[in-house]
Amino acid sequence: MSKTIQEIFSKRLQQARKMACLSLRDFSIAMGGEPSHTMISRYEKAEAMPDGSVVAKMSEVLNQSVDFFFRSYEIEFSELRFRKKVKLGAGERCAIEEKARDFFSRYAEAEEIAGQKVKYKVPFANNELTKAEEVEKYAEELRSAQYWDIGNNPVPNLHQLMENKGIKVHEVDTEDRNFDGFSGEANNEPIIVLAKWLDENIPRKRMTAAHELGHIVLPIPEELSEKQQEDLVKPFAGAFLLPRKCFTEMFGSNRSGISLGELIDLKAYFGVSIMGIMYRAGQLNLISQATLKRFFIAANKAKWRTLGEPGNDMYQGAESHGRLRQLVFQCVAEGDMSSSKGSALLGKSLEGFRSEFRESYV
């Protein structure tokens, strides 16, 4: 049964308010006290409907287009797995989820209009991963699978690769450094959401994305505890981004020492942090445990985790995922949607959309 305009508006209003991290009272105050928080509550329960002038003011306060409040496409999340951080508050988590829900609803609507949907194919449907030692095999099988087929080469743009395989990716703006990412499903399709602030450290961003990819592709039994599942996923990022054969050839075997210059070169080649590289070398027994211990003592002393490690400027790769933008531009160019609709689906002003769209060659 289709929803009424009032019912659609009520859900969208609540979503926009949560995205802005505003309580009912705070929202009313931001609106100048009119409408009251009790009236806003009635709007969100679909018990009343504001007039056009109030909707316009709400869109301004909540930084959303008026069109946002009347889009009917809905997204249901399931199997959400947040990377556990102690201080991520309930309000901020809710805001992050709602921002992601809005993005994936726009993405799904654009796919529907364009008639182009990339279906995710489960790579390991008939197996179950139960031991961390098996992760290496799964990472290698995924790379060599016909549908992925990336061999032993570095992955220059992990986000684009995942989108090409039917895993939607979104980067969410948040000032909360306690959040870096989560994975799950949106309308039963795999999704990954990453914090936008990770752009400050692309190698770390790639490791986070690869970790979330592990949660999606690895056939982990559902009955395992959250900690057991996390322990199985943890080795995957390194195994996938630093494939054993290629990495061993470049790093070398039986190393008793390694220079910072070598590590920076490896970082520039694979797009993985130096600490990730050293952890992977230890995982593959390419370096002595004594040398590995000395390295991490030195890295901790230099405060690499907080101040940043050397060589960040050497990696020239970028992580981007522009499929939604491409779909919208294509639909507008083909006349399947208006520029106004396109700007709404991209979350941009009409002027900003036209500036990026430029012109259509017909």
N, C-alpha and C positions, 0 to 999 in steps of 0.2 A: 504494500500500500504506500503510495507516494506521500511525502510529507507536505504540509502546507507551508506557505511563505513564513508564517509566524513561527512554526516549529523549526524551520531551517535557520531563521534569524536567531532564535533563542540559543541554539547550539553553537552557532558561529560567534555570538556575542560572548558567551562563556569562554570559548576557546581563545578569542582575542584578549580577553581580560587576563586569563591565566598565562598567556604568552608574555604579557607585560608585567607579570608578577604583581598584580594589584588585587587586593581584597575588595569586597563589595564597597566597604566604607572608603577605602583609599581611592577607588575609581570615582565614587560620588564626589569626593573632595576635588579630584582632578577635573571633574566636570563643573566645578563651581557650586556644588551642593544641589544641583538640579539636573537630572532627577535624583531622588534620595536613594540610599542604598537598598531600602525595602522595595522601591519601585524597580530598581535594576534587577533585584532578585526575581520579581514577578516577570520581567522581560525574559530572564534566563530560564524560567519555568514555563514559558509560552503561555502565561496567564494574561499578558497584555502586550501591546505593540506600540513602540514610540512613533511619533510623526517624523516626517522627513528631516526637519531641522535638527531634531535630537540625534537622529542617525548620523547626520553629517558631522555634528560635534563629536559624537562617539568615535567616528572614523578618524577624526583629527587627533583626539586625545590618545587613541590606541595605535596610531600610526598605521592604519590599514585603509585600503580603498573602500569606498562604499560597496563596490562589487563583491568584496570579500564576504560581507555579511549575508549574501544571498546565493552563494555557490552551494549547490546541493550535493556535490560529490563527497562521499564519506569514506574514511579510512579507519579500519579496525586493526589495532596492534595486537600481536600475540608473541609469546616466547621472547619477550624483551630481556636482554642480558646486559646490564650495566657493568662496566668495569668498576669493581668495588672501591670506593673512596669513602673514608670515614665521615668527612664533613659536608658531603653533598646534601643540602637541605631538601625537604619535601617540596617546598615552593619552587625552587630552582629546577629540580628534577621534573616537576609538572610543566614548567615553562619550556624546558628543552623538548619534552615529549610533544607538546602541542605545536611548537614551531616545526618539528619534524613531521607531525601529522599534516599540517598545512602544506608543507613542501610536497609530500608524497601524494596528497590529494590533487594538487595542481599537476604533478607529473603524470598521474594515472589518467586525468582528464585529457591531457595533451596526447597521450598515447592512444586513447580512445578516438579522439577526433582525427588523428593522423592515420589510424588503422595500423599502427606499427608497435608491436609488443615483442620484446625479446624474452623468450621463455627460458627460465633457469632449468638446467638439467642436472639432477642429482648425480654426482660422480661415483659415489660408493654405496649404492642402494642396498646391496646384498651382503655387506660386511658390517662388523661392529668393532670399533676401536676400544680396547680395554687396557693396553699397556703403553706407557709413554715411549718405550723403545720402538714401537711400531709407527710412530709419527713420521719418522724419516721415510719409510716406505710409502706412506700415503702422500707426502709432499712430492716425492719423485713421480708417483703414479699420476698425480694431478697435473704436473708439468708436462708429462708425456701423453696424457689423455688426448684422444683425437679432437675432442671439442675445445680443449685448451691449447695444446700443441705449442708450448713455448720452449721446449727443450731445456738446455742448461744455460740459456742466455739470461743476463740481467733483465729485470722488468722495469722499463723506463717510466711507465705511467700505470701504476697499480690500479688507481681509481678507474681509469678508462678501460683497462682490461676487465675489471669486475663488471662494469656496466655493459660491456660487450657480451658478457656471459649471463646477463639477466639478473645481476645483483645491483639494486639501486643504491646510490651513495648520496649522502647529504652532509654538508658542513654547516653546523649551527653556530651562530654568534652567541657567545656567553663569556662573561667576565670571570666566571667561577673556574679557577684552575684545578679544582677538585674533580672536574669532569674532563675526560679525554675521548670517550667513545662508548657506543653500545651497538649491539646487533640484535636482530629479531626478524619478525615478519610483519608486513603491512598488506592486509587483504590476502594473506597466505603466500606472499611473495617475499623473498629474502631482501633485507635492507641492512645498511650500515650507516650509522650517524657518527660523525667525528666533530670534535671541537675546532672551530675556526682558528683559535689561538695557536694550534699546532703548526700553522704555517711558519711560525718563527723558527721551527726546527723540522725541516722536511724529512730527514732520515728518521727522526722519532715518529713523525706522522705516518710514515710508510710502515714502520714496525707496528704501530697501533692498528692501522688498517689491516695488515696481514694477520694480526692476532684475531681481530673480529672475523676475518675471512675464515680462519680456522674453526670458529664456532659454527659457521654456516656449512662448510663443506665436510668436515670430519664426522664420521658416523658414530657419534658417542651415544651410548645407551642412556635413555631418559631417566632410568631409575638411579643413576649415580648422583651423589650429592654435588652441590655447586662447587665445593672445593675439589672434589675428584675430577669433575669436568674441566675445571680451570687448570689443574695439574696436567691433564692430557693435552690441552690446547697450547700451553705455554711454550713448548719447543717448536711449534709449527711455524711461527713467523720467521725465525732464523733459518729453519730447514727449507722454507719456500723461497725466501729472498736471497739466501746464500746457498745455492744448490751444491751438494757435496762434491761432485766431480770437478766442476769449474772452480769452486772456492779452494779446494785442496790443491789444485794445480797452481793457483796464483799465490796462496799463502805458504805452501810448502809443508812437508811433513817433518816430524821430530824436531821442531824448533825449540831451542833453549833460550832464545832471545829474539826480539823484533824491534825495529826502529819505529819512531813516531812517523817518519816520512813514509814508510811502507804502509802504515795503517791509514794515513790520510789518502794515499793513492787508492787503496782498497775501498775506502769510504766513497771516494769520488766515482769509482767504477760501479759499485753495487748500490749506492744510495742507502747505506745502512750505517748507523752510528759506530764509532770505534769500539765502544763498550759492547755493542751487539756483535761486532766482528770478533772480539776477543772471547766473548761468551760462546760463540759458535765454534771457534777454534778449540776451546776447551771441551766442548761437547763432542767434537770429532777426534779428540786426543791428538791434535796436531801440535800442541805446545805443552810443555811440562806444567804440572800443577803449581810448582814453585814459582815459575815465571808468571803464571796467571795471577797468583796471589800477590806478587810484587806489583803487577800492573794495577790491580784494583786498589791496592793501598795507595799508590801514587795518584790514581785518578780521584780517589776520595779526598786525598790531601789537597789536590788542586781544585776541588769543588766543581768538577765537571758537571755533575748532575744539576747544580743550581746556577752556575755561571756560564755553562756551555763548554763544549769540548772543541779542540782545534779542528780546522778543516771544514767547518760548516759552509764557508764561502767557496769551497772547491767543488761541491756537488752542484751541477748545473741543471739537474732534472727538475721537473715540476709535476705536481699532482693536481690534475683537473678532471672534471667530469661534466662535459657540456652537452650531454645528450638531450636533456629537457630543452635547452636553448635551441638546439638544432631542430628538434621536432616543431617547436613553436614557430621559428623562422620559416620552416618549410611550409607549415600550414597557412601562414599569412601570405607567403609568396604565391601559393597555389590558390588562394582565395577561399580556403576552407575555414578561416576564422578572420575576424577583424583585428586591426592593430590594437584596438581597445581591449579585446579579449586576450590577445597575445601579451600585452603589458600586464594584465591581471594575473595570468598564469605564470609569468616570470617574476611577479612581485615587484614590478617597476612602475614608475610614472610613465604616462603615455609619451611625454617628451623624451624621457630617457630611453624608452624602447625604440622610438623612431630614430634616435641618434645612433643606436647600435645596429638596427636593422638596415639603415641607410636607404637602399633603393631596390626595387624589384625589376628584374630583366624579363620582360614578357614579349 
